[in-house]
Amino acid sequence: MKEEWLMSGAAVPVDVETTQALVEQIKKMISTIGDLMLSQERERAESQGRIETLHAMYELASKQRDQLMDEQRSQIAAMRGRMQ
């Protein structure tokens, strides 16, 4: 076992096995964080896709509503014209 000096008067015992275990834990944490970031990106992309689909559905429904209202207005105008 050797000692590595960090600051004047402070020492931390360092051994190969402990260092290797620490490195492995750090690698696992990095991998986990990377996986989480990828997962969040996929979820964001899926949510964006759903938002775009809802927007397209809204646009279609709005156009259909407007067409129906125009048709009803035309029918009402035609009926009023026949009544006069």
C-alpha positions in Angstrom: 0.0 0.0 0.0 1.3 3.4 -0.8 0.2 6.9 0.3 -0.6 9.7 -2.2 -0.4 13.2 -0.8 -3.3 15.5 -1.6 -2.6 18.5 0.6 0.1 19.2 3.0 -0.5 17.0 6.0 -3.3 14.9 4.4 -2.8 11.4 3.1 -5.1 8.9 1.5 -4.3 5.2 1.4 -4.4 3.9 -2.1 -4.3 0.3 -3.3 -4.8 -1.3 -6.7 -8.0 -3.3 -5.8 -9.8 -0.3 -4.3 -8.8 1.9 -7.3 -10.0 -0.7 -9.8 -13.3 -1.1 -8.0 -13.7 2.7 -7.9 -13.0 2.9 -11.6 -15.5 0.2 -12.4 -18.2 2.0 -10.3 -17.5 5.2 -12.2 -17.7 3.5 -15.5 -21.1 2.0 -14.5 -22.3 5.4 -13.4 -21.3 6.9 -16.7 -23.0 4.1 -18.6 -26.2 4.5 -16.6 -26.2 8.3 -17.1 -25.7 7.8 -20.8 -28.6 5.3 -21.0 -30.8 7.7 -19.1 -29.9 10.5 -21.5 -30.7 8.3 -24.5 -34.0 7.2 -22.9 -35.0 10.8 -22.3 -34.1 11.8 -25.9 -36.3 8.9 -27.2 -39.1 10.0 -24.9 -38.8 13.6 -26.1 -38.8 12.5 -29.7 -41.9 10.4 -29.1 -43.7 13.2 -27.3 -42.8 15.6 -30.1 -44.3 13.1 -32.5 -47.5 12.9 -30.5 -47.7 16.7 -30.4 -47.3 16.9 -34.1 -50.0 14.2 -34.6 -52.4 16.1 -32.3 -51.7 19.3 -34.2 -52.4 17.7 -37.5 -55.6 16.2 -36.2 -56.7 19.6 -34.8 -56.0 21.3 -38.2 -58.0 18.6 -40.0 -60.9 18.9 -37.5 -60.8 22.7 -37.8 -61.0 22.5 -41.6 -63.8 20.0 -41.5 -65.7 22.3 -39.0 -65.2 25.3 -41.2 -66.4 23.4 -44.3 -69.5 22.2 -42.5 -70.3 25.7 -41.2 -69.9 27.1 -44.7 -72.3 24.5 -46.1 -74.8 25.2 -43.3 -74.5 29.0 -44.0 -75.1 28.3 -47.7 -78.2 26.2 -47.0 -79.6 28.8 -44.6 -79.0 31.5 -47.2 -80.7 29.4 -49.9 -83.7 28.7 -47.6 -84.0 32.4 -46.8 -83.9 33.2 -50.5 -86.7 30.8 -51.2 -88.8 32.2 -48.4 -88.6 35.8 -49.7 
